Amino acid sequence: MNQPTTKVPFMDLSIQWNQLKEEFTAAFHSIGEQNSIILGDEVTLFEQEFATLCGASYGIGVASGTDALHLAFRALNIGSGDEVIIPAHTFVATAIGIMLAGAKPILVDVDPDTFLIDTAKLESALTKRTRAICPVHLYGRCCDMDKIEEFAQAHNLAIVEDASQAHGASWNERKAGSMGDIGVFSLYPAKNLGALGDGGIIVTNDESLNKKLRCLRNYGSEQKYSHPSFGINSRLDSLQAAFLRIKLKKLSEWNQMRHQAAKIYNSKLKSIESLITPDLLTSEENVFHLYVIRCQQRNLIKQKLAEIGVQTGIHYPKPFYLEPGFSSLEYGVGSFPVAETLAQQILSLPIYPGITTDSIEIVHTSLKDIMSKLA
């Protein structure tokens, strides 16, 4: 059976490549000539520039967002016997980072309107073992950090912000990543700021945490062959840092383009009564890493869109805590009703810097036609 011609891709990274390929090529040659491949000057510069973007004092480049989470909890001395509160609706890496540090994630259901951690339910997850809370700024929108900070201060908890989908986003004019003890970001290629490979970065305002994290990412060492602590090999390489520095200059513009695309989507899709669209907010408050709608018969709608060449995604089709690899957490079906309902209803529509109004209109008319026939 022939595959349908793609009318609207879910994501098109070639736009960024074509826009910046001359700068990327020059950076590639520069790194080769410098012979400084790992933790070189480009990494130091990127760490400084990204931390400044976040309103943080320090940046620590690492190999992935998952490593960033893992090392953040290690740096806070959170490990065996400790618990960390996280939302039930998130990518699996949030839990994995905690578990790699030896601690246990304790889940809280999410708000059905924002899809973010339900701050009204935080108290129910609190135990004597709770050491931290890890809010996840999902889909490009920040959690209610005022309430989270109030909760954390009342119970002497650390805050690790998982800002892997919120590069440049803000809450009350404070940037994602700078509001907790530590902020972590993935630099996976599909992110608002993505490498041309994998990578991650940690930001903090705490000098002692900065020093500790720099050791932990490099075999526990500040200098070669000296290992005062037990660390891992998780270093951002110079080439990716150079690419990221080029892309960082475009991040604000690209985030604004994402927000404008979301604004057009909301305007067009409001006529389809059976769809629930996301809150627009401002271009600083929601950077729209993903544009996620809610609908009934989601799987059928996704299938029909694919048949006519409109690519979509599902973030996430099954709560991670229901997967066999997380049976040790001892959650089952019904543990978090909102998260489980969302898993059946959410659909991510194409959004990326450079998506055209014509492409959005194709998605709109296709959805309208499909849903009118399903009514």
HELIX and SHEET records of a PDB file:
HELIX    1   1 SER A   14  GLN A   34  1                                  21    
HELIX    2   2 ASP A   41  CYS A   54  1                                  14    
HELIX    3   3 GLY A   65  ALA A   75  1                                  11    
HELIX    4   4 ALA A   93  LEU A  100  1                                   8    
HELIX    5   5 THR A  119  LYS A  121  5                                   3    
HELIX    6   6 LEU A  122  ALA A  125  1                                   4    
HELIX    7   7 LEU A  138  GLY A  140  5                                   3    
HELIX    8   8 MET A  145  ALA A  154  1                                  10    
HELIX    9   9 GLU A  207  LEU A  216  1                                  10    
HELIX   10  10 SER A  238  LEU A  248  1                                  11    
HELIX   11  11 LEU A  251  LEU A  269  1                                  19    
HELIX   12  12 ARG A  298  GLU A  307  1                                  10    
HELIX   13  13 PHE A  320  LEU A  322  5                                   3    
HELIX   14  14 PRO A  324  LEU A  329  5                                   6    
HELIX   15  15 PRO A  337  GLN A  345  1                                   9    
HELIX   16  16 THR A  357  LEU A  374  1                                  18    
SHEET    1   A 7 TYR A  58  VAL A  62  0                                        
SHEET    2   A 7 GLY A 200  THR A 204 -1                                        
SHEET    3   A 7 ILE A 182  SER A 186 -1                                        
SHEET    4   A 7 ALA A 158  ASP A 162  1                                        
SHEET    5   A 7 THR A 130  ILE A 133  1                                        
SHEET    6   A 7 GLU A  83  PRO A  87  1                                        
SHEET    7   A 7 LYS A 104  VAL A 108  1                                        
SHEET    1   B 2 SER A 170  TRP A 171  0                                        
SHEET    2   B 2 ARG A 174  LYS A 175 -1                                        
SHEET    1   C 2 TYR A 291  ARG A 294  0                                        
SHEET    2   C 2 ILE A 346  LEU A 349 -1                                        
END                                                                             
